[in-house]
Amino acid sequence: MSGQQGTVLSFGPFELSIANRLLTNDAKVVPLGARAMDLLIILVEQAGKVVGRRTLIERVWPERGAEQVSLRVHISALRKALDQSDPGRRYVANIPGRGYSFVVPVTSRASQMSENPKLPPRPRVPARLMRMLGREQAVAEIQAKLAGQKFVTVVGPGGVGKTTVAVAVAHEMGTAFDSQVLFIDLSALGDASLVAPAIAASLGMSVQTNNVVPALIDRLQGRPALIVLDCCEHLIDGASAVAEELMRRVPTLHLLATSREAMRVEGEHVYELDGLECPPEDDNLSARDALQYPSVQLLVDRVRAVRSDFELTDADAPIAAEICRRLDGIPLAVELAACRVDIFGLGKTASLLDERLNLSWVGRRTAPSRHQTLNATLEWSYDLLGEAEKRILNRLSVFAGGFSFEAAVAVVADETVDEANVSDCVWELRSKSMIAAQGQDGRLRLLDPTRAFALQRLARSGEQDLFRRRHALYFTDLFRQGAAMDISGWPKALAIEVDNLRAALNWAFSATGDAKTGVELAAASASAWMGMALLTECVEWMRKAISHLDEKNSGTRQEMVLQSALASCVMFTGGMTEKSYATWAKALLLAEGLNDIDYQMDAVLVLWAHELRVPNYAQAIELADRGGMVSEGTGRIGAVATANYMRGIAYYHVGRITEAQGLLELSLHRDDEAARQLLIKRFGYDRKVDNLAGLATLAWLRGSPDQARRFNQMAVAEARQSNRTVNLCGALTFAGFIAYFTNPDDGEAQAFVDELVTHAGKSALHNYQGFGLGMQALYEVRRGGQISAASAMLYSGLEKLSAARYGIFNWILQAEFAMCTALASRPREGLDVFERAKIDLDESRWYGPELHRIRGELALSNGEGLAAGRQYFQRALELANRQASLSWALRAATSLAIAETSAGRKEAAWRTLQATHAKFREDFETFDLRLARQVLSGSYRREDAANSMQ
């Protein structure tokens, strides 16, 4: 196809632009699905030649292939499209045993269009209708209400066009909000608790908490934004609660909702959307007068879509007006009626419509209910279908949110309607507007009212459970195949099927469903829920599946998959709690019973992370060593790399620096990329980023600040490339911390910290956000800010760390803050901060020497005496030397040399500092090295003593 990208091919009355993938007949677009268009291009380019079936399949379905039936189905669709626009002429011939041939002469000319048209970016708001009739005033009024009153709910009966108007308003106001407009369709959600997670997912947030609203509030603060919540009626309680809270807490937010009923909450302003205006009863109404009303305009416009030569005459104008009045101007009902005018004419259509509405309409004609109006219209349209078409429409109602043609054939075809008939019926239903196109990839869907109607008919037929089961089994196979694929992006490819997944699980776990199928589907889709970041739903489905396990499933791989997925999501949404720990412990027992190395390593890894974060280093080291034993002898490089990573990280946290460095280097350089990517996909952990960050810390501790900086840069770069917020926050945490110790005032450290707080806040990563706030509190004091404000910031961060059960940095943050407070001429308050932290100076930690040194400086500044300060400094020096931590040793030696006053002790301290300083080999300039040189050269002034505490 590449040779003719800029060419327009002509055959019969048709023109085909390959560059634009556009087929026209006399300037009118001929609708074709994506696969049918691919087939047409291939056949036309080789007109007169036979193209083999295998060649067509390989070119149209290059990635996954297809069955012969799929090829026949799309060839049939192509033939029908050509035949409808040029009846009687054969364009595509079937050559038995060989393939297909395009048998009409083809000519070509150069296209005036760009050969490489740029596709528009994917919008965050659905595309607006090319022509919207009779809603200009409504759109303008809603815009004005939104601008002045900020919170508007558009209410009205089903099918009246609430979504259409809301989409138009969103597009009109895009410029005013600098494109900060978000459209969330709630129709597919089945639980009110999922409203806030749906908004978060649309914002691209990876929210790891059960209460999403606070994270949404944080994310939406600042820039003005417009959120559109579409189809709220079935989740009215949840939607109203979220809407009220967001509007109350986010002053810059504007909210537009659509619903059958008002939310009835504070701040809401209701806009009632009625049907399109209809002409009054008037037997003398002319066509010109009738066409002044938008309902008649819509009717005529949609009739012309199927019959281009249609013109409304004066004789038919009163009939058209009557049709619109009978339907109360409801756009969906008018459109359905228009589809029949081509077959029956206006008069017969009006009489058919009148008969059905007289049978079913109840209540006031001026205010019909959604179900009555649409049911009457849909029942009438349904009665005009053939028996096979009815049967297929009923069966297609088991799909939710759309379906591919292949899925439709696989689920609904059986001995009563074979695959070929299904193909024909789907085409006919599409042409009669009973099936709608969804997007540009050939995907189809039933409009929601049509689907609800068809589901009722399916239930009456007695086939509902049969085809719901077939639907569930189809998606079980599809998601099982996805889970088996070693491709990190596969959850995104299946995300389009999430509504079908929900529908299948809802049925399977219903009273009339099949729980066994539900358990199988939940297990097959477990990693998909996590890959799509729908963690709250994952918890719900895994728990339901586990509750339906019987004795036969107990201890099986299926239970292990379910328990592991549940444990992962509980951990991500609720934090590393005791409940999360217990769930993972159960998953580990199952994995050990099944001798599944991969799941054992997953469970050990997460349990290790639990203990490390508390921190409970003894248990963390025990679990890390256990991981080493599990991985030994397996021959799995990835498992060994994970074990070395766990041991290396645990060892460095307790100050076993030399051992830690060797293990982290082994994990980094002897790893399996596929295993590493699988771990990232399942848990978000990237051991490469963590290894680099760990090696950066170790390099700084061992006196190589330049190497530490390079490792930190590599860790941050790798995390950015992974495009995962958890990894980036982890890298920024250690990069910011080491940069703070290296050169706290050169701007780099604070830049890391500020970026960390921004990313962590957006994604509700409370552990990283808490650390970042603690670091910002240090800088607030260093630049002369108010101690009280900085203290509030510090303890706010510590609260977040506590809530996340993340205690790794608690002591060092409080100790550093105590030191900064003392530097600000508040030594007593600094000592109070240190003592309030309840720091255990006897516990082994990688920053243990610095805790002793800081305590010594506080002792001197609070008048406890030189002897007390000397004791802390000497203890810090001993610990640093034991850990092989040259940087901490340099700090302790510098503080001791500055503190000593007697000649003998000062000389001894000077020699210790000189020996320690001489061990540094890199040229990278740090605050500690500059200060040490000043002390050694005698240029240090005692009034700068506070600087020794940084």
N, C-alpha and C positions, 0 to 999 in steps of 0.2 A: 504493500500500500504506500510505501514511502515515496515511490517515484511519481505519484499523481496527487500529492497532498494539495497542490495549488490548482487543481483541475476541476472543472465542472463537466460531468458526463451527462449526455442527453440520450434518451431512448423513449420512443412513443411520445406521450404528452408530458413525460417526467423529466426533471433535472435533478441530478445528485451532486451536491457539493461535498466532496470527501473531507476537506479541511474542517468544515463546519458540521459534518455528519447530519446533513439536512436534505430530505427528499421533498420536492415540491411538484405540484401539478397545477399549471396555470397560476403560479404565484401563491398557491394555497399549500400549507404544510401538510404532508401526509404523515400521520403519527406512526412511528415504528419503535418497538422496543430495542434496547441496546444490542441484544444478541441478533435479532432480525436485521438490524442495520449493519452489523459486522458481516453477516452472511451476504447481504446485498452487495456490499463493497467488494468482497472477494469475488463473487460470481460476475459482477459487471466488469471488473478489471480483466477478467479472463473470459469475456463474452465469446460464445461459439466453441469454447473448449469444455471438456468434461473435468470437473473438479471432484476428486474422490472424497468419499464420506470421511475417511480418516484424516485427510488433509484439512477439511473444514473443521472437524472437531479440534484438531491440534492448534489451529489458528484462532478459533473463537473461544476455546476454553483452554488456554495454554498452561495454566497452573494446575488445574485439578482434573482436566479431562471431562468427558460427559458420555452418557449412554446414547445409543442410536436413537432412542425414543425422544430425547431432548432435541436432537438435530431435526427429527421429523416434525416435532411440535413447532419449532421456530421457522422451519421452511414453510409449514402450513400457515403460520401467522403472516409471513412475508407475502405468500401468494394471495391471501385474503386482502391485505392492504392494497396490493397492486390491482387486484380484480375490482375492488370497490371503487377505485378511481378511474379504471379503464376496463369496464366489463367486457368479457368475451375474448380478450386476447391472452394467450399463454406466454408468460415471460420466463418461468423457471420450469425446465423439463427434467423429469426423473429418468435417468439412464440405468435400467435394471442391471444390477450387479456391479456397477461402476461408480455412480455418483449423481451429481446434478450439473446442469448446464444452463446458462443464460442464453436464450435462443432468439432474442430481438437485437437488431443492429444498434450499435452504440457509437455516438460521436462525442468529441471532446472539444473544449475550449478553455483558455486560461481563465482562472478565477480572479476576480478583482479583490477578493478578500485576502487578508493576511494569511500567509502560509503557516504561521505559528500564532494563532490567536491566543491571547492570554485569558485564562479562565479567571472569572471573578473570585475573590476570596469567599469561603463558605460563611454565609451570614449567621449571626446569632439570633436573627429574627426571620421567620419563614418569609418566603417571597410573597409580595402582595399580588392580588389579582391584577391581570393586565387591564381589565376594565371593571370597575366597581360602579354599580348603578344606584342612584338614589340615596347615597350615604354621605355625601359631601357635608351636609349640615350637621349630621350626627358626629362626624369626625372632628369638625371644627368646634362644636360645643364641648366634646369630651376633652379636646386639647385645652380649651380655655379653663375647664374645671380642673384639669390636672395641674395647669400652671398656677392657678390661684389657690386650690384646695388640696392638692398633692395626692389625695387618696380617693380613687373613683372606682366603683364597681358597676359594670355594665350588666344589667339584668334583662331577662326576656325569655320567651319560650324557646325550646330547642329548634334548631334549624333557622332561626331568625337572622343569623349572621353576626353573632357576637364576636366570634373569633375573627371573621373577616374585617370587621370594623377595628378590633383591637390591633390587628396586624397593620392596618393602614395608619392608625394613630402612632404606633411604634415607629414606622418608617418616617412619618411626617416630623416626628419629634427627635429623630436621630441626631440632627445637626445641633439642636438646642442642648442635647446632653453629650455632645462630643462623641457620639457613637457608643456611649455607655448605656446601652439598652439591652436588656436580657429578657427573653421570652421562654417561659417554662410551661409546657403542656402537662397538666396533672391528670389527664384522662386515663392514663395507663396505670396509675398508682391505685393500690387497693387498700391502703391503710393511712389514716390521718397522720400518723407519726412519721411518715416518709416525706411530708411536704418540705420541711426544712432541709433534709438531706438532698432532695431533688434540686432545690435552689443552689445548695453548695456544689453539687456535681456540675450544674450548668455554669457555675463560676470557675470551674476547674480546681476546686478546693479538694484536697485529700484530708478530710476531717476525721480525726481519730478520737471521737468522743460521742457519748450517747446524746448529750445536749448540744445540738448543732447551733442553736440560735445565738449564743454569745459569740461564737466564731464568725457567724454571718454579720453580726453587728460590727465587730472589729474590722471585717473585710470591707464593709460598705461605707465606713466612715470616710469623710473627706470629700471626694469628688461627687458632684451631683450625678445621680443615676436614675434610670427608669426601669422598674421590673414589671413585667406583665405575667400574671398568674392566670392561665387559661383553664377553663372547665373545672371550677372549684366545687360545684354543687354536691358531688358525692363525698367530698372531704371537707365539708363546710366548717366543722368544728376546728379541725387542725389548721386549715387554711386561715380562718379568721384569727385564731390565736397567734399564729406566726405573723400575719399581716399587722395586727395591732401592736405586737411587741416591736417589730421592725420600724413601724412608723413612729412609735413613741420614742425609740432610742436613736434613730438615725435621722437627724434634722435635714440632711441633704437628699433624702430618698423620696422619690415619687413612685406610687404604686397604682397599677391599673389591673383590675381583676374582671373576669367574666364568670357569670354564674346564673343559674335559674332563680336563685334567691339571694337577697342581700345578706351580707355577713353580720350586720347589726352590731358593729363594734365602734369604739370611740374613733372619731376622725373620718369615718367613711362618708362619702357622698355618692348617692345612687343615681345612675343614669339609666332610665328605662328605654330599652330599644324595642320599638314596635315593628310590625311588618311594613313592607314597602307600601307607599301610598297607592290606593286603588281608585279607579274612576267610579263615580256614583252611578246608580242605575239610570240608564238613559237609552231608550231604544233608538234614538236618533244620533247617538254618539258617532262621530266620524273617526276614521283612522288617525287623522292628524291630531285630533283632540285626545284620543286614547293614548297616543304615544307621548303625550306630555307627562304621563304618570310612570314612575320608575318600575312598578310591578309589570306593566305591559311592555315596557322597554326590555325588561329582563326576559319575559316570555318570548318575545320576538327574537331577541338576540340569541337565545338558546335554541330556538327552532332553526334559525339560520345556520347554526353550527352543524346541524345534521342535514339541512336542506338549504343550500346557499341561495336558491332562487326564490325563497319564500318572501312574499310581500303581504302585509296586512291591508286588507281592503276595507272600505267603508261598511260593507255588508257583514264582514266578520268582526269588526271592531267591538260591537256589543257583546259578542260571544267571548272574545278575549278578555274583555273587562269582567264578565261574569266568572270566568275561570279564576282570575286573580282574586276576585272578591271571595269566591268559595274557599280559596286557600288562605284568606286573610293576608295576602301579600307576603307570606312566609317564603323566603327565597328558595330554600331547599325543596319545598313542595312545588313551587312554580317551576323549578328546573326539572323535576321529575315529570311533571305534566308536559313540559315542552318536548321531552324525548318521545312522547307518543303521538304528537301532532303530525309528524312525518308519516306515520302509518295510517292514522285514523282521521286526520283532519281536525279542525277546531271544533266542529259541531259534535261529532261522535265523542271526541275527548271530553267535551263539556258534559255530555249526557252520562258517560261512564263515571266521571268524577262525581257527578251529582248523585248517582245511585249509591256509590260507596259511602259518601259522606252522610247521606240520609240514614244509612244503616248504623253508622258508628259514632257520629258526632253527638256529644252531650254537653250541656252547659251553655254559656253565652257564646254566641257566634263571634262577638267582638273580642273575646279573651279565651281562645281554646287552649287546652293544656297541651304540652309537648307530645305526650304519648298519643293522645287522640288524633291530633292533626297528622302527625307523621305516620302513625299506624294506618290511618285511612289511606293515605297516599301510597305507602309502601305495599299495603295489601292489594290495592288496585294494580300497581305495577307488577307485583308478584304473580297475580292471576293471569297476566298476559304472557308469562314465560311458558316454554314447553316443559313437559314433565322432567326430562333429563336436566334441563337448566335449573329447575326448582331444586331438584335433588342435589346438584352440585353446589348451588348457592347455599343451601342449608348446611351442607358439610363444610364449606369454606368458612362458616361462621365460627369454627373452632379456633381459627387463627386470630391472634390479637396483634394489633400494631403493624400488620402487613405480612407479606409472604412472597417468596420467590416462586416462579412458575414451576420449578422442579419440586419444591416442597408441596405445592398444591397437587401435582400429579401423584406424588408418592403417598400422600395422606388420603386423598378422597377417591382415587380410582379403585375399583374392585370388580367382581364378576358381573355386577349389574351395569356399571358404566366403565368401560375399559379406558386405557390411557388416551387413545385417539379421540374418543368421545369427550373425555375431560378437556382435551385441548380445544376442541370445537366449542364446547359449552363455555369455557373460560373466555374465549374470544367473543362469543355472543354476549355474555354478561358484561364484558368490558364495553362493548359497543353500545349497549343499552343503559350505560351509566350505573349499573348495579355494582360494578367493580371500578375502583378509581386507581389511577396510576400514582405511584409514590416515588418521587425523585426521578433521577435520570438513568437509573441502572436497570430498568425493566421490572422493578419491584411493584407489587400490586397490594391493594387493601380494600376491605369493605368499609364504607363510611360507617361511623358508629351507629346511627339509627338503623341502617340497613342490616348491620351485624346483629343488633339486638332483636330485630324482627326475625331474621333468619334463624337465630338461636331458638326462638320460641317454636318455630316450625320444625326445627330439628328435634326438639324435645317431644313434640307431638308424633313425629315419625317413629319414635322408639329407637333411633340410631345414635342418640346423643352420646351415651357412654362409650359406645363402640368407636366412634370417630374421635372422641376426646382421648381415648386410650391410644389410638393410632397416632394422633397428634403428639401425645406425650412420649411415645416410643420413638417417633421420628427425631424429636429434639434430644432425647436421651442419647441416641446414636450420634447426632451431630455434635453435641457437647463432649461426648466421650472421645470422639475423634480429635476435637480441639485440644482436650487435656493431654492427649498422647503426642501432640505436636511439640517439638522442641524449638518453638519460635516465640520470642518474647512478645511479639505484637498480636498474637492470635486472639486474645480477649477482645481487642478492639474490633476485629473482623466479625466476631460473634455478638458484639454489643447491640447490633441492630435487631437481634432476636430476643432481647430481654423481655419484651412484652409477651411474646410467645412462651418464654420460659416461665414467667409468672403465671400465665394462664394455665399451663400444663401442671405446675406444682399446686396451684389452687384447686384444680379439679382432683388431682391425685390424692390429696389429703382431705377432700370433702367426704361427706357421708356416703355419697354414691360413687366415689372414686376408687382408685386402686392404690393402696398405700405402698405395696411392694414396688410398683412402678415409680411412685413418688420418691421412695428411698433411693432407687437406682438413679433417677434423674438428679436428685440433690447431690449424690456423690459425684456424678459425672460433671455437674456444673459448679462444684465447690471452688475450684481454682478460677473459674470465670467470674464468679461474684467478686472474688478478691481482686482479680485483674481489672475489673471495671470499677473498683473502689466503692462498691455497694455493700459496705461491710455490715451495716445495720440489717439489711435484708438477709445477708448471708447468715447472720446469727439466727434470725427467725427460721429460715428454712432448714438449717442444720439441726436446730433443736427439734423441729417437727419431725425430721427424718429419724433422729436418734430415738425419739419417743415412740416411733413405730417399729423399732427393731425388735425382732423376736429372738428366741433361743438359737435359731439357725444362723442368725446374723451376728450373734455375740462372738467377739474375738476375731472377726473376719477382717480382711483388708478393707471391706466396705465401711465397717465401723471405724477403722483406723483413719480412713480418709475423712469421714464426717467429723470425728472427734478432733482431728488436727485442724481442719478448716474452722470449726467452732472455736477452738483454742486460739487460733491466729486472730480471728475477728474480735473475740472478747478482749484479747490483749490490745489490739489497735483501737477499739472503741472505748474501752473502759480503763485502759492502762494496765500496767503489770501489777495486778492485784492478787490477793490470795486466791480468789476464785479463778483467775487466769492461770495461776501456778498449778492449782489442783487439776484443771482441765488438761494442761500440758503433761502433768505427771501421769494422768490416765492414758493419754496418747502414747507416752513413752512405754508404758507397760504393754499396750497392744502391739507396738512396733517390736518390742523385745520378744513377745510371744510369737510373732510372725517372722522373726529374724530378718526384718526389713531394715537394712543398713541406712538407707536414705532417710526414712522417717525417724529412726533412732537419732540420727545426727541432727535432724530438724528439731526434735523435742529437746535433746540435750542442749543444743544451741540456745533455744529460747529460755529454758530453765536457767542456763548459765547467765543469760542476759538479765533475767529477773534478779539473781543473786548479786550480780555485778553492780546493778543500779542502786540497790538498797542503801549502801553497799554491804555485802556480806562476803568478804573476800575469801575466807576459808572455804566456804561452800562453793564459791565460783571456781576456785582452783580445783576442788575435788571433781566438779562436773567437767571442767576442761580436761583434766586428766582422764576422766571416764570417756570423753569423746575421743581422746587419743587411743585408748584401748579398743574402742569400737572400730576405729578406722584402721588399726594395725592389721596387716595381712590381707586386707580386702583388695589391694591393688588399685583402689580408686583414688586417683590423685586429688580429686575435689574434696573427698571426705578427709584425707590427710591434711590438705590445706586448711580446711575448716578447723580441724583439731589444733593445728599449729597456731592458727589465728586466735582461737579461744585462749590457749595457754599463754601465748605471747602477751595479749592484752591484759589478762589476769595477773601475770607476773609483774608487768611494769607498774600496775596500779599499786602493788605492795612493795615496790622498790627493788625488785629482782631484775635490775636493769640489763645486765650482761646477758642473762638467759633470755629475757624478753626480746632483745634485739635479734638474737640468732633465730628464734622461732618466727618472728614476724618477717624476717628476710626470707626464711624458707617458705612461708605461706605465700609471700608475694611473688617469688621467682619460680616456685614449683606448684603451679595451680592449673586447674582445668577450666578453660573459658566457658564451656557449656554448663558445667556444674555451677560456676560462679553466676552466670546469667540466670539459671534456674532459681538459685537462692534469692537473687534480686527480685525475680518475678513473684515468688511466693511470699517473701517477708519484707522486701525493701532493703534488706541488709546488703551492702556491697563491701565485702571483706577487703577488696583492693583499696577502696577509699579509707577504710578504717586502719588498714595496715600502714598506708602512707602517713596518715595522721599520727598513728602511734610511733612510727619511726621518726617523725619530725620531733615529737616530744622527747624521745630517747636521745636524738642527736643533740638537742639543746641541753639536756641534762648532762650529757657526756662532754660538753664543752665545744660543740661544733655548731654555733648559731647560724653560720652561713649554710651549712648542709641542712639544718632544720628548716630554714626559710625555703630552700628548694623543695624539700619534701612537702611542706605545707602548700606551696604553689601547685605542685603536682596533684595533691589531694583535692584541692578546690577545683582545679581544672577538670579532673576526672569526674567529680561530683556534678559539676555544671553540665558536662557532656551526657551524663546519665539522665538528666532532666527529672530527677527525683528529689523532692524537697527534703525528705529525711536524710538522704546522703549528703546533700549540700549543707544542711544545718549541722550535721556532725562534723564535716570538714571545717566549716566556719568557726565552730566552737573551739576546736583545738588550735586552729590558725590564729584566731583572735587572742587566745590565752597565751600562747607562746610569744606572739608579737608584743603583747603587753609586758611580759617579763623581759623581752629583749630590748625594746626601745618604746616605752609606754607613750611617749609624747610625739612620735613622728607622724601620727595620723593613720598609719596602716592598721594598727590594732583596733582603733575606734571604728574605722570603716568596716572592718570585718564584723564587729559587734553590731553595728547599726543594721547592716544587711541581714545578719542572723535574726535580729528581733523582728524585722519586717517579714521575712519568709516564715518564721515560726509562728508569728501572729496570724498570718493569712491562713495557715493550715492547722491551726490549733494544736501545735506541737508544744505542749506546756513545759516539758522538761527543757527544751532548748530555749524557749521564750523566757523561762525563769532564770536560766543562766545568763542570757543576754541582758535582762533587766538588772541582775546583780552587777554585771560588768559596767553597765551604763551608770549605775550608782557610784562606782569607783571614780569614773571620769567626771561625774557631777561634782564630787568633792575636790578632785585634783584641779579643776578649773575655777575653784572658789565659789561654788554654788552653796545653797543653804544645806546645812547638815541634816535638818529635819526632813527636807524634801528628798534628799538622797537616801536617808535612812528608810523612808516610806517606800521608795523604789526598791531598795535592797530586800526588805521583808516581803514586799509583794512578789518579788522573784522567788524568794525562798518558799513562800506559800505554794506557788506553782510547782516548784521542784518537789515539795512534800506531797502534793496531790498526785503527782506523777510517779511517786515512789522512786525518786531519782536523787540520791544523796551523795553522789560522787564529789561534787564541788562545794558542798555546804560549808565545810570547815575553812577551806582556803579562801572562799569568797568573804566570809565573815572576818577572817584574820586580816585579809588585805584591806577590808573596809575599816577595821579597827586601826590599822596602820595609817591609812589616809586621813582618818579623823584626828589622830594624834598629830599628824603633819600640819593639820589646820589649826594648830594651837588649842586642841581640845583633848589633851592626853588622858584625862580621867574618863571622858566619854569613850575614848578609844579602848581603854582597858575594860570598861563595862561591856562593850560590844564583844570583845574577845571572851570574857568570862560568861556572857549570856549564851554563847555558842556551845558551851559545855564540851570543849575540844579535849579529846583524850590524847595527850602527847605521847603516850606509850604505844599507841596503835601504829602499825606499819602502813605508811602510805607514801606514794612517790614524792609528795610534797611535804612529808614529815619534817625534814630538816628546816624548811622555811617556816613552818609553824613555830618551831623552837626559836629560830632567829627573831621572828616578829615579837614573840613573847619577851625575848630579852630586850629588844628596843623599847617595848612598852614598859618594862621594869625600870629602865633608865629614865624614861621621860616622866614616870610617876614617882620618882624618888625612892624606889625600893633599894637602891644602892648598886655600886659597881659589882660587888660580889655576886648578887643575884643575876645581873645581866650577863656577867662572865660565865656563870654556870650554864645559862641557856645557850650562849654562843658556842661554848665548847661542846655541849651536847649536840647542837646542830652540825658542827664540824665533824664529830664522830659518826653521826648517822650518814652524812653526805659521803664521807670516805668509805663507809661500809657499803653503801649503795653504788659506789663508783660514780657519784653524781658530782661532776666537777663544777657545774654552774652554782649549785647550792653551796658547795664548799667555798667557792670564791666569795659568795655573799657573806657567809658566816665568818670567814677569815677577815674580810673587809670590816665588818661590824666590830669584830674583836680588836682589830688594830686601831680603829678609831676610838674605841672605848677605853683602852688601857692608858693609864697616866704615869705609872711608875716606870723608870728607865728600864729595869730588867724585864718586866713583863711586856713592855712596849716593844723591846728589841726582839723578844721571842715571837710575839704576834706578827711583827713586821716580816721576820724570816718565813713564818708559815704562809703569810699572804704572798710573799715573793715566790715561794716554791709552787704555790697553787696557781698563780698567774702565769708562771713559766710553762705550765702544761698546755695552755691554749695555743693552738697552731694556726688557726684561721685568721684572716685579716678583717673579717666582718666586724665593724665597730658597734659595740653595744654599750648601754649605760653602765653596766657592771664593770666592764673592762676599763672604761674611761675613769670611773671612780677609783678603781684599784690603782691605776697608774698615778692618779693625783696623790693618793695616800703614800704610795711608794716613793714618789719624787719629792714629797714634802710640800707640794703646792696646795694640798687640801687645807681648807680653813675650817676651824671648829664650828663657826656659825653655819656651815653647810651640813652639819651633822645630820640634820633631819633628812637630807637627801639620801643618806645611806639606807633609809627605809623605803625609798622610792616614793 
